[in-house]
Amino acid sequence: MAANKNIIAMKEEAVNALASKMGEAKSYILCEYAGLTVAQLEELRKLLRKENCLLKVATNNTIKRACAKNGFEELNDTEGPSCVIFSNGESTDGPRIASQFAKKNKKLKMKDGVVDGKYYNDKEIVQIASLPTKQTLIAMVAGGLYQPIQQLALGLHQLAEKLEGEAA
């Protein structure tokens, strides 16, 4: 009997640890990795670590219970060997990296997930993965704001040159 209690306690601890990681992450998505080699999984882990992301393999039951503990019972698409990808930097990093990796390695299948505290299905996760990074968006906005000022300065410069030419 004591062995069963120890096993149950260990399983509960695993669920709590995964649920805690889910609660701390900016986003997390479920993926199926059946058919990937150990080297491919290590390559994915390496790509994720560069962007402050983490891949955690867990049993489907542990994933389901951890999701439910965080209030996302709808996150239950756990067929086959499943893993969770956590984004700790930008919320779109994990989905973006997983999507890019899945294009080269068709065996990785992105499923549903949670981004910034909101549930998204697999199709929506793929759309989120296609969003540019926060820095790219800021650069785009800054470029958009800078362009009218640049054109105004160019126009004023040309007007000043024209007036100088007429005065001479």
OpenMM code with the backbone's topology and positions (N, CA, C; nanometers):
from openmm import Vec3, app, unit

residues = "MET ALA ALA ASN LYS ASN ILE ILE ALA MET LYS GLU GLU ALA VAL ASN ALA LEU ALA SER LYS MET GLY GLU ALA LYS SER TYR ILE LEU CYS GLU TYR ALA GLY LEU THR VAL ALA GLN LEU GLU GLU LEU ARG LYS LEU LEU ARG LYS GLU ASN CYS LEU LEU LYS VAL ALA THR ASN ASN THR ILE LYS ARG ALA CYS ALA LYS ASN GLY PHE GLU GLU LEU ASN ASP THR GLU GLY PRO SER CYS VAL ILE PHE SER ASN GLY GLU SER THR ASP GLY PRO ARG ILE ALA SER GLN PHE ALA LYS LYS ASN LYS LYS LEU LYS MET LYS ASP GLY VAL VAL ASP GLY LYS TYR TYR ASN ASP LYS GLU ILE VAL GLN ILE ALA SER LEU PRO THR LYS GLN THR LEU ILE ALA MET VAL ALA GLY GLY LEU TYR GLN PRO ILE GLN GLN LEU ALA LEU GLY LEU HIS GLN LEU ALA GLU LYS LEU GLU GLY GLU ALA ALA".split()
positions = [
    Vec3(0.0807, -0.1204, 0.0000),
    Vec3(0.0000, 0.0000, 0.0000),
    Vec3(0.0850, 0.1268, 0.0000),
    Vec3(0.1961, 0.1237, 0.0712),
    Vec3(0.2823, 0.2417, 0.0801),
    Vec3(0.3409, 0.2767, -0.0557),
    Vec3(0.3692, 0.1722, -0.1350),
    Vec3(0.4242, 0.1958, -0.2687),
    Vec3(0.3233, 0.2711, -0.3545),
    Vec3(0.1963, 0.2341, -0.3462),
    Vec3(0.0918, 0.3035, -0.4234),
    Vec3(0.0802, 0.4494, -0.3821),
    Vec3(0.0891, 0.4772, -0.2536),
    Vec3(0.0810, 0.6147, -0.2054),
    Vec3(0.1999, 0.6959, -0.2559),
    Vec3(0.3166, 0.6339, -0.2590),
    Vec3(0.4359, 0.7025, -0.3094),
    Vec3(0.4213, 0.7336, -0.4582),
    Vec3(0.3700, 0.6388, -0.5346),
    Vec3(0.3506, 0.6581, -0.6789),
    Vec3(0.2494, 0.7690, -0.7034),
    Vec3(0.1398, 0.7664, -0.6295),
    Vec3(0.0368, 0.8699, -0.6436),
    Vec3(0.0945, 1.0068, -0.6071),
    Vec3(0.1743, 1.0133, -0.5024),
    Vec3(0.2362, 1.1392, -0.4606),
    Vec3(0.3321, 1.1899, -0.5679),
    Vec3(0.4099, 1.0986, -0.6279),
    Vec3(0.5027, 1.1377, -0.7343),
    Vec3(0.4267, 1.1906, -0.8563),
    Vec3(0.3181, 1.1243, -0.8909),
    Vec3(0.2381, 1.1685, -1.0058),
    Vec3(0.1749, 1.3041, -0.9781),
    Vec3(0.1272, 1.3227, -0.8574),
    Vec3(0.0665, 1.4510, -0.8194),
    Vec3(0.1711, 1.5618, -0.8218),
    Vec3(0.2917, 1.5300, -0.7783),
    Vec3(0.4008, 1.6271, -0.7809),
    Vec3(0.4361, 1.6655, -0.9251),
    Vec3(0.4353, 1.5669, -1.0163),
    Vec3(0.4639, 1.5935, -1.1585),
    Vec3(0.3567, 1.6839, -1.2184),
    Vec3(0.2308, 1.6591, -1.1845),
    Vec3(0.1206, 1.7425, -1.2331),
    Vec3(0.1352, 1.8844, -1.1799),
    Vec3(0.1647, 1.8977, -1.0514),
    Vec3(0.1799, 2.0301, -0.9912),
    Vec3(0.2966, 2.1069, -1.0515),
    Vec3(0.4078, 2.0385, -1.0779),
    Vec3(0.5256, 2.1037, -1.1375),
    Vec3(0.4930, 2.1527, -1.2782),
    Vec3(0.4252, 2.0686, -1.3580),
    Vec3(0.3889, 2.1081, -1.4945),
    Vec3(0.2869, 2.2222, -1.4918),
    Vec3(0.1892, 2.2128, -1.4025),
    Vec3(0.0891, 2.3195, -1.3902),
    Vec3(0.1546, 2.4508, -1.3488),
    Vec3(0.2538, 2.4434, -1.2628),
    Vec3(0.3261, 2.5634, -1.2197),
    Vec3(0.4003, 2.6265, -1.3376),
    Vec3(0.4680, 2.5437, -1.4190),
    Vec3(0.5373, 2.5950, -1.5382),
    Vec3(0.4382, 2.6605, -1.6337),
    Vec3(0.3217, 2.5997, -1.6488),
    Vec3(0.2179, 2.6561, -1.7357),
    Vec3(0.1718, 2.7913, -1.6842),
    Vec3(0.1568, 2.8016, -1.5539),
    Vec3(0.1117, 2.9272, -1.4945),
    Vec3(0.2145, 3.0392, -1.5070),
    Vec3(0.3425, 3.0038, -1.5081),
    Vec3(0.4489, 3.1040, -1.5165),
    Vec3(0.4796, 3.1460, -1.6604),
    Vec3(0.4529, 3.0580, -1.7564),
    Vec3(0.4897, 3.0845, -1.8961),
    Vec3(0.3969, 3.1876, -1.9590),
    Vec3(0.4521, 3.2632, -2.0556),
    Vec3(0.3697, 3.3587, -2.1302),
    Vec3(0.2794, 3.2857, -2.2280),
    Vec3(0.3259, 3.1718, -2.2777),
    Vec3(0.2427, 3.0868, -2.3614),
    Vec3(0.2943, 2.9447, -2.3539),
    Vec3(0.2077, 2.8496, -2.3873),
    Vec3(0.2494, 2.7110, -2.3998),
    Vec3(0.1582, 2.6425, -2.5005),
    Vec3(0.2200, 2.5542, -2.5787),
    Vec3(0.1440, 2.4809, -2.6799),
    Vec3(0.1729, 2.3323, -2.6654),
    Vec3(0.0758, 2.2527, -2.7050),
    Vec3(0.0928, 2.1081, -2.7054),
    Vec3(0.1367, 2.0653, -2.8441),
    Vec3(0.2274, 1.9702, -2.8489),
    Vec3(0.2763, 1.9159, -2.9765),
    Vec3(0.2838, 1.7649, -2.9666),
    Vec3(0.2658, 1.7003, -3.0799),
    Vec3(0.2900, 1.5565, -3.0896),
    Vec3(0.4221, 1.5389, -3.1617),
    Vec3(0.5083, 1.4540, -3.1072),
    Vec3(0.6417, 1.4392, -3.1645),
    Vec3(0.6715, 1.2972, -3.2106),
    Vec3(0.5688, 1.2146, -3.2312),
    Vec3(0.5886, 1.0757, -3.2732),
    Vec3(0.6685, 1.0705, -3.4032),
    Vec3(0.7729, 0.9901, -3.4027),
    Vec3(0.8532, 0.9731, -3.5233),
    Vec3(0.9774, 1.0596, -3.5286),
    Vec3(0.9895, 1.1582, -3.4395),
    Vec3(1.1114, 1.2388, -3.4361),
    Vec3(1.2234, 1.1597, -3.3678),
    Vec3(1.3420, 1.1751, -3.4180),
    Vec3(1.4562, 1.1086, -3.3558),
    Vec3(1.5011, 1.1893, -3.2343),
    Vec3(1.5849, 1.1275, -3.1535),
    Vec3(1.6398, 1.1969, -3.0368),
    Vec3(1.7198, 1.3188, -3.0828),
    Vec3(1.7951, 1.3038, -3.1922),
    Vec3(1.8751, 1.4154, -3.2445),
    Vec3(1.7845, 1.5300, -3.2891),
    Vec3(1.6722, 1.4992, -3.3518),
    Vec3(1.5783, 1.6038, -3.3952),
    Vec3(1.5168, 1.6746, -3.2752),
    Vec3(1.4797, 1.5984, -3.1725),
    Vec3(1.4246, 1.6601, -3.0514),
    Vec3(1.5288, 1.7492, -2.9842),
    Vec3(1.6528, 1.7065, -2.9811),
    Vec3(1.7594, 1.7877, -2.9224),
    Vec3(1.7815, 1.9155, -3.0042),
    Vec3(1.7714, 1.9032, -3.1369),
    Vec3(1.7839, 2.0223, -3.2228),
    Vec3(1.6727, 2.1218, -3.1915),
    Vec3(1.5489, 2.0711, -3.1757),
    Vec3(1.4359, 2.1578, -3.1409),
    Vec3(1.4579, 2.2219, -3.0040),
    Vec3(1.5031, 2.1445, -2.9073),
    Vec3(1.5289, 2.1987, -2.7725),
    Vec3(1.6327, 2.3106, -2.7792),
    Vec3(1.7362, 2.2900, -2.8591),
    Vec3(1.8432, 2.3893, -2.8731),
    Vec3(1.7884, 2.5189, -2.9332),
    Vec3(1.7060, 2.5065, -3.0382),
    Vec3(1.6446, 2.6245, -3.1005),
    Vec3(1.5557, 2.6982, -3.0001),
    Vec3(1.4820, 2.6235, -2.9207),
    Vec3(1.3921, 2.6832, -2.8218),
    Vec3(1.4702, 2.7541, -2.7114),
    Vec3(1.5769, 2.6922, -2.6642),
    Vec3(1.6564, 2.7529, -2.5562),
    Vec3(1.7135, 2.8883, -2.5967),
    Vec3(1.7494, 2.9029, -2.7251),
    Vec3(1.8042, 3.0300, -2.7731),
    Vec3(1.7048, 3.1442, -2.7540),
    Vec3(1.5763, 3.1136, -2.7541),
    Vec3(1.4717, 3.2161, -2.7414),
    Vec3(1.4007, 3.2105, -2.6062),
    Vec3(1.4667, 3.1534, -2.5047),
    Vec3(1.4110, 3.1454, -2.3699),
    Vec3(1.2817, 3.0632, -2.3663),
    Vec3(1.2819, 2.9538, -2.4411),
    Vec3(1.1683, 2.8617, -2.4440),
    Vec3(1.2139, 2.7253, -2.3934),
    Vec3(1.1185, 2.6409, -2.3605),
    Vec3(1.1485, 2.5112, -2.3022),
    Vec3(1.0541, 2.4064, -2.3586),
    Vec3(1.1081, 2.2877, -2.3882),
    Vec3(1.0263, 2.1749, -2.4316),
    Vec3(1.0241, 2.0747, -2.3179),
    Vec3(0.9063, 2.0345, -2.2753),
    Vec3(0.8913, 1.9395, -2.1663),
    Vec3(0.8065, 1.8230, -2.2142),
    Vec3(0.8647, 1.7020, -2.2093),
    Vec3(0.7907, 1.5805, -2.2436),
    Vec3(0.7239, 1.5307, -2.1164),
    Vec3(0.5966, 1.4940, -2.1288),
    Vec3(0.5221, 1.4426, -2.0136),
    Vec3(0.4177, 1.3435, -2.0634),
    Vec3(0.3657, 1.2652, -1.9721),
    Vec3(0.2594, 1.1721, -2.0111),
    Vec3(0.1340, 1.2515, -2.0453),
    Vec3(0.0517, 1.1928, -2.1289),
    Vec3(-0.0713, 1.2610, -2.1703),
    Vec3(-0.1613, 1.2900, -2.0503),
    Vec3(-0.1686, 1.1967, -1.9571),
    Vec3(-0.2522, 1.2161, -1.8396),
    Vec3(-0.2004, 1.3317, -1.7552),
    Vec3(-0.0686, 1.3418, -1.7399),
    Vec3(-0.0088, 1.4519, -1.6633),
    Vec3(-0.0390, 1.5848, -1.7304),
    Vec3(-0.0274, 1.5894, -1.8629),
    Vec3(-0.0568, 1.7130, -1.9373),
    Vec3(-0.2025, 1.7525, -1.9198),
    Vec3(-0.2934, 1.6558, -1.9345),
    Vec3(-0.4364, 1.6855, -1.9198),
    Vec3(-0.4680, 1.7405, -1.7811),
    Vec3(-0.4138, 1.6762, -1.6793),
    Vec3(-0.4411, 1.7196, -1.5417),
    Vec3(-0.3809, 1.8576, -1.5129),
    Vec3(-0.2608, 1.8827, -1.5642),
    Vec3(-0.1974, 2.0138, -1.5429),
    Vec3(-0.2766, 2.1235, -1.6141),
    Vec3(-0.3240, 2.0945, -1.7346),
    Vec3(-0.4060, 2.1927, -1.8078),
    Vec3(-0.5344, 2.2225, -1.7316),
    Vec3(-0.5991, 2.1167, -1.6829),
    Vec3(-0.7234, 2.1339, -1.6070),
    Vec3(-0.6974, 2.2142, -1.4792),
    Vec3(-0.5843, 2.1918, -1.4176),
    Vec3(-0.5492, 2.2637, -1.2949),
    Vec3(-0.5356, 2.4138, -1.3212),
    Vec3(-0.4971, 2.4493, -1.4440),
    Vec3(-0.4839, 2.5907, -1.4821),
    Vec3(-0.6117, 2.6450, -1.5462),
    Vec3(-0.7176, 2.5659, -1.5456),
    Vec3(-0.8463, 2.6135, -1.5966),
    Vec3(-0.8642, 2.5987, -1.7471),
    Vec3(-0.7842, 2.5149, -1.8099),
    Vec3(-0.7947, 2.4954, -1.9551),
    Vec3(-0.8229, 2.3487, -1.9852),
    Vec3(-0.9439, 2.3031, -1.9473),
    Vec3(-0.9830, 2.1648, -1.9725),
    Vec3(-0.9906, 2.1345, -2.1219),
    Vec3(-1.0122, 2.2388, -2.2041),
    Vec3(-1.0217, 2.2181, -2.3485),
    Vec3(-0.8872, 2.1769, -2.4098),
    Vec3(-0.7785, 2.1970, -2.3376),
    Vec3(-0.6467, 2.1520, -2.3835),
    Vec3(-0.6343, 2.0030, -2.3534),
    Vec3(-0.6904, 1.9223, -2.4395),
    Vec3(-0.6866, 1.7795, -2.4123),
    Vec3(-0.6565, 1.6977, -2.5370),
    Vec3(-0.6029, 1.7609, -2.6389),
    Vec3(-0.5681, 1.6923, -2.7628),
    Vec3(-0.4331, 1.6239, -2.7440),
    Vec3(-0.4324, 1.5167, -2.6641),
    Vec3(-0.3071, 1.4509, -2.6303),
    Vec3(-0.3061, 1.3079, -2.6826),
    Vec3(-0.3137, 1.2915, -2.8121),
    Vec3(-0.3005, 1.1601, -2.8740),
    Vec3(-0.1549, 1.1390, -2.9097),
    Vec3(-0.1040, 1.0215, -2.8871),
    Vec3(0.0346, 0.9929, -2.9204),
    Vec3(0.1283, 1.0584, -2.8220),
    Vec3(0.2599, 1.0423, -2.8433),
    Vec3(0.3573, 1.1043, -2.7532),
    Vec3(0.3454, 1.2563, -2.7608),
    Vec3(0.3236, 1.3191, -2.6471),
    Vec3(0.3007, 1.4639, -2.6446),
    Vec3(0.4067, 1.5361, -2.5633),
    Vec3(0.4277, 1.6618, -2.6003),
    Vec3(0.5179, 1.7487, -2.5255),
    Vec3(0.4531, 1.8858, -2.5163),
    Vec3(0.5048, 1.9659, -2.4269),
    Vec3(0.4570, 2.1022, -2.4082),
    Vec3(0.5749, 2.1948, -2.4367),
    Vec3(0.5502, 2.2980, -2.5169),
    Vec3(0.6529, 2.3983, -2.5443),
    Vec3(0.6126, 2.5263, -2.4728),
    Vec3(0.6993, 2.5716, -2.3838),
    Vec3(0.6743, 2.6907, -2.3032),
    Vec3(0.7520, 2.8092, -2.3595),
    Vec3(0.6883, 2.9248, -2.3661),
    Vec3(0.7548, 3.0493, -2.4057),
    Vec3(0.7668, 3.1363, -2.2815),
    Vec3(0.8899, 3.1679, -2.2447),
    Vec3(0.9129, 3.2501, -2.1269),
    Vec3(0.9555, 3.3919, -2.1623),
    Vec3(0.9931, 3.4154, -2.2887),
    Vec3(1.0284, 3.5489, -2.3361),
    Vec3(0.9048, 3.6122, -2.3976),
    Vec3(0.9032, 3.6173, -2.5298),
    Vec3(0.7835, 3.6648, -2.6002),
    Vec3(0.6854, 3.5495, -2.6138),
    Vec3(0.5581, 3.5788, -2.6055),
    Vec3(0.4576, 3.4730, -2.6096),
    Vec3(0.4489, 3.4023, -2.7446),
    Vec3(0.4982, 3.4641, -2.8518),
    Vec3(0.4908, 3.4003, -2.9831),
    Vec3(0.6169, 3.3209, -3.0183),
    Vec3(0.7194, 3.3262, -2.9352),
    Vec3(0.8459, 3.2585, -2.9673),
    Vec3(0.8307, 3.1076, -2.9818),
    Vec3(0.7712, 3.0433, -2.8837),
    Vec3(0.7555, 2.8976, -2.8875),
    Vec3(0.6759, 2.8504, -3.0090),
    Vec3(0.5560, 2.9065, -3.0314),
    Vec3(0.4819, 2.8659, -3.1508),
    Vec3(0.5572, 2.8934, -3.2813),
    Vec3(0.6273, 3.0061, -3.2890),
    Vec3(0.7011, 3.0414, -3.4114),
    Vec3(0.8125, 2.9411, -3.4386),
    Vec3(0.8898, 2.9090, -3.3360),
    Vec3(1.0009, 2.8155, -3.3522),
    Vec3(0.9481, 2.6759, -3.3847),
    Vec3(0.8429, 2.6329, -3.3158),
    Vec3(0.7845, 2.5009, -3.3424),
    Vec3(0.7303, 2.4934, -3.4849),
    Vec3(0.6674, 2.6010, -3.5309),
    Vec3(0.6129, 2.6041, -3.6667),
    Vec3(0.7244, 2.5955, -3.7706),
    Vec3(0.8319, 2.6709, -3.7505),
    Vec3(0.9451, 2.6663, -3.8432),
    Vec3(1.0091, 2.5278, -3.8429),
    Vec3(1.0207, 2.4675, -3.7265),
    Vec3(1.0786, 2.3338, -3.7156),
    Vec3(0.9877, 2.2303, -3.7829),
    Vec3(0.8557, 2.2455, -3.7655),
    Vec3(0.7598, 2.1506, -3.8228),
    Vec3(0.7585, 2.1549, -3.9758),
    Vec3(0.7947, 2.2690, -4.0342),
    Vec3(0.8018, 2.2779, -4.1797),
    Vec3(0.9111, 2.1876, -4.2343),
    Vec3(1.0214, 2.1734, -4.1607),
    Vec3(1.1330, 2.0885, -4.2031),
    Vec3(1.1155, 1.9443, -4.1544),
    Vec3(1.0475, 1.9286, -4.0421),
    Vec3(1.0285, 1.7969, -3.9793),
    Vec3(0.8789, 1.7714, -3.9643),
    Vec3(0.8202, 1.7148, -4.0659),
    Vec3(0.6739, 1.6987, -4.0739),
    Vec3(0.6145, 1.6158, -3.9602),
    Vec3(0.6983, 1.5432, -3.8872),
    Vec3(0.6460, 1.4572, -3.7803),
    Vec3(0.6058, 1.5359, -3.6561),
    Vec3(0.6541, 1.6581, -3.6425),
    Vec3(0.6127, 1.7424, -3.5309),
    Vec3(0.4795, 1.8070, -3.5675),
    Vec3(0.3789, 1.7811, -3.4863),
    Vec3(0.2452, 1.8362, -3.5125),
    Vec3(0.2074, 1.9294, -3.3981),
    Vec3(0.1847, 2.0552, -3.4324),
    Vec3(0.1416, 2.1520, -3.3319),
    Vec3(-0.0076, 2.1332, -3.3072),
    Vec3(-0.0441, 2.1390, -3.1814),
    Vec3(-0.1847, 2.1243, -3.1435),
    Vec3(-0.2329, 2.2563, -3.0849),
    Vec3(-0.3234, 2.2492, -2.9918),
    Vec3(-0.3763, 2.3711, -2.9308),
    Vec3(-0.2822, 2.4225, -2.8225),
    Vec3(-0.3172, 2.5391, -2.7683),
    Vec3(-0.2321, 2.5976, -2.6658),
    Vec3(-0.2936, 2.7201, -2.6015),
    Vec3(-0.2158, 2.7819, -2.5153),
    Vec3(-0.2581, 2.9022, -2.4431),
    Vec3(-0.1536, 3.0097, -2.4680),
    Vec3(-0.1983, 3.1247, -2.5172),
    Vec3(-0.1099, 3.2380, -2.5429),
    Vec3(-0.1658, 3.3580, -2.4672),
    Vec3(-0.0845, 3.4155, -2.3817),
    Vec3(-0.1242, 3.5306, -2.2991),
    Vec3(-0.2552, 3.5054, -2.2253),
    Vec3(-0.2684, 3.3839, -2.1698),
    Vec3(-0.3838, 3.3504, -2.0870),
    Vec3(-0.5105, 3.3174, -2.1621),
    Vec3(-0.5040, 3.3008, -2.2940),
    Vec3(-0.6236, 3.2705, -2.3732),
    Vec3(-0.6011, 3.1431, -2.4532),
    Vec3(-0.7038, 3.0568, -2.4563),
    Vec3(-0.6963, 2.9305, -2.5299),
    Vec3(-0.7078, 2.9541, -2.6807),
    Vec3(-0.6264, 2.8815, -2.7579),
    Vec3(-0.6330, 2.8845, -2.9040),
    Vec3(-0.6253, 2.7418, -2.9571),
    Vec3(-0.7051, 2.7133, -3.0609),
    Vec3(-0.6989, 2.5805, -3.1213),
    Vec3(-0.5784, 2.5702, -3.2145),
    Vec3(-0.5592, 2.4541, -3.2761),
    Vec3(-0.4389, 2.4311, -3.3569),
    Vec3(-0.4262, 2.5261, -3.4751),
    Vec3(-0.5367, 2.5591, -3.5405),
    Vec3(-0.5309, 2.6515, -3.6555),
    Vec3(-0.4931, 2.7927, -3.6108),
    Vec3(-0.5460, 2.8347, -3.4974),
    Vec3(-0.5136, 2.9675, -3.4450),
    Vec3(-0.3678, 2.9744, -3.3974),
    Vec3(-0.3172, 2.8645, -3.3429),
    Vec3(-0.1767, 2.8596, -3.3001),
    Vec3(-0.0855, 2.8774, -3.4208),
    Vec3(-0.1204, 2.8159, -3.5340),
    Vec3(-0.0408, 2.8302, -3.6563),
    Vec3(-0.0421, 2.9764, -3.7020),
    Vec3(-0.1567, 3.0438, -3.6902),
    Vec3(-0.1639, 3.1863, -3.7264),
    Vec3(-0.0773, 3.2703, -3.6319),
    Vec3(-0.0824, 3.2407, -3.5044),
    Vec3(-0.0009, 3.3135, -3.4065),
    Vec3(0.1480, 3.2929, -3.4362),
    Vec3(0.1823, 3.1721, -3.4779),
    Vec3(0.3218, 3.1408, -3.5092),
    Vec3(0.3737, 3.2229, -3.6267),
    Vec3(0.2838, 3.2684, -3.7122),
    Vec3(0.3273, 3.3455, -3.8296),
    Vec3(0.3434, 3.4946, -3.8001),
    Vec3(0.3077, 3.5376, -3.6797),
    Vec3(0.3230, 3.6784, -3.6432),
    Vec3(0.4707, 3.7134, -3.6295),
    Vec3(0.5084, 3.8349, -3.6680),
    Vec3(0.6481, 3.8761, -3.6478),
    Vec3(0.6773, 3.8949, -3.4989),
    Vec3(0.8046, 3.8991, -3.4654),
    Vec3(0.8433, 3.9189, -3.3259),
    Vec3(0.8067, 4.0602, -3.2803),
    Vec3(0.8079, 4.0812, -3.1516),
    Vec3(0.7754, 4.2121, -3.0941),
    Vec3(0.8727, 4.3185, -3.1447),
    Vec3(1.0019, 4.2853, -3.1512),
    Vec3(1.1013, 4.3819, -3.1978),
    Vec3(1.0760, 4.4196, -3.3439),
    Vec3(1.0386, 4.3216, -3.4254),
    Vec3(1.0092, 4.3495, -3.5661),
    Vec3(0.8883, 4.4416, -3.5776),
    Vec3(0.7847, 4.4161, -3.4978),
    Vec3(0.6652, 4.5016, -3.5001),
    Vec3(0.6985, 4.6442, -3.4567),
    Vec3(0.7810, 4.6582, -3.3541),
    Vec3(0.8207, 4.7914, -3.3083),
    Vec3(0.8976, 4.8637, -3.4181),
    Vec3(0.9877, 4.7912, -3.4853),
    Vec3(1.0645, 4.8510, -3.5949),
    Vec3(0.9721, 4.8942, -3.7083),
    Vec3(0.8699, 4.8137, -3.7369),
    Vec3(0.7739, 4.8482, -3.8430),
    Vec3(0.6965, 4.9753, -3.8069),
    Vec3(0.6523, 4.9844, -3.6814),
    Vec3(0.5785, 5.1029, -3.6360),
    Vec3(0.6695, 5.2257, -3.6388),
    Vec3(0.7924, 5.2093, -3.5894),
    Vec3(0.8869, 5.3220, -3.5881),
    Vec3(0.9154, 5.3682, -3.7308),
    Vec3(0.9324, 5.2739, -3.8226),
    Vec3(0.9551, 5.3091, -3.9631),
    Vec3(0.8362, 5.3831, -4.0214),
    Vec3(0.7158, 5.3397, -3.9853),
    Vec3(0.5950, 5.4061, -4.0324),
    Vec3(0.5822, 5.5477, -3.9785),
    Vec3(0.6262, 5.5680, -3.8544),
    Vec3(0.6215, 5.7020, -3.7950),
    Vec3(0.7325, 5.7911, -3.8505),
    Vec3(0.8454, 5.7332, -3.8805),
    Vec3(0.9616, 5.8084, -3.9275),
    Vec3(0.9441, 5.8570, -4.0718),
    Vec3(0.8768, 5.7785, -4.1534),
    Vec3(0.8660, 5.8110, -4.2958),
    Vec3(0.8011, 5.9474, -4.3226),
    Vec3(0.6864, 5.9823, -4.2630),
    Vec3(0.6281, 6.1149, -4.2900),
    Vec3(0.7197, 6.2298, -4.2470),
    Vec3(0.7894, 6.2117, -4.1344),
    Vec3(0.8808, 6.3161, -4.0875),
    Vec3(0.9952, 6.3323, -4.1866),
    Vec3(1.0467, 6.2207, -4.2364),
    Vec3(1.1549, 6.2239, -4.3345),
    Vec3(1.1094, 6.2948, -4.4626),
    Vec3(0.9884, 6.2643, -4.5075),
    Vec3(0.9371, 6.3281, -4.6288),
    Vec3(0.9154, 6.4777, -4.6073),
    Vec3(0.8680, 6.5166, -4.4887),
    Vec3(0.8500, 6.6582, -4.4573),
    Vec3(0.9847, 6.7306, -4.4595),
    Vec3(1.0855, 6.6691, -4.3965),
    Vec3(1.2185, 6.7300, -4.3939),
    Vec3(1.2747, 6.7430, -4.5353),
    Vec3(1.2559, 6.6421, -4.6185),
    Vec3(1.3030, 6.6466, -4.7568),
    Vec3(1.2312, 6.7576, -4.8338),
    Vec3(1.1008, 6.7682, -4.8140),
    Vec3(1.0229, 6.8729, -4.8812),
    Vec3(1.0657, 7.0121, -4.8379),
    Vec3(1.0879, 7.0313, -4.7089),
    Vec3(1.1339, 7.1615, -4.6581),
    Vec3(1.2735, 7.1945, -4.7108),
    Vec3(1.3600, 7.0944, -4.7202),
    Vec3(1.4942, 7.1143, -4.7738),
    Vec3(1.4874, 7.1574, -4.9202),
    Vec3(1.4033, 7.0909, -4.9982),
    Vec3(1.3888, 7.1257, -5.1402),
    Vec3(1.3302, 7.2662, -5.1553),
    Vec3(1.2352, 7.3018, -5.0707),
    Vec3(1.1756, 7.4355, -5.0741),
    Vec3(1.2808, 7.5407, -5.0394),
    Vec3(1.3637, 7.5137, -4.9384),
    Vec3(1.4696, 7.6078, -4.8991),
    Vec3(1.5704, 7.6258, -5.0138),
    Vec3(1.6064, 7.5167, -5.0807),
    Vec3(1.6988, 7.5278, -5.1941),
    Vec3(1.6374, 7.6094, -5.3079),
    Vec3(1.5080, 7.5899, -5.3325),
    Vec3(1.4388, 7.6639, -5.4389),
    Vec3(1.4361, 7.8130, -5.4060),
    Vec3(1.4065, 7.8458, -5.2785),
    Vec3(1.4016, 7.9864, -5.2368),
    Vec3(1.5410, 8.0502, -5.2431),
    Vec3(1.6460, 7.9744, -5.2086),
    Vec3(1.7829, 8.0249, -5.2181),
    Vec3(1.8180, 8.0522, -5.3633),
    Vec3(1.7750, 7.9623, -5.4520),
    Vec3(1.8029, 7.9782, -5.5951),
    Vec3(1.7326, 8.1007, -5.6530),
    Vec3(1.6132, 8.1267, -5.6083),
    Vec3(1.5373, 8.2429, -5.6570),
    Vec3(1.5963, 8.3735, -5.6017),
    Vec3(1.6486, 8.3690, -5.4784),
    Vec3(1.7043, 8.4882, -5.4152),
    Vec3(1.8403, 8.5243, -5.4746),
    Vec3(1.9074, 8.4239, -5.5283),
    Vec3(2.0410, 8.4517, -5.5838),
    Vec3(2.0350, 8.5125, -5.7179),
] * unit.nanometer
topology = app.Topology()
chain = topology.addChain("A")
for resn in residues:
    res = topology.addResidue(resn, chain)
    for name in ("N", "CA", "C"):
        topology.addAtom(name, app.Element.getBySymbol(name[0]), res)
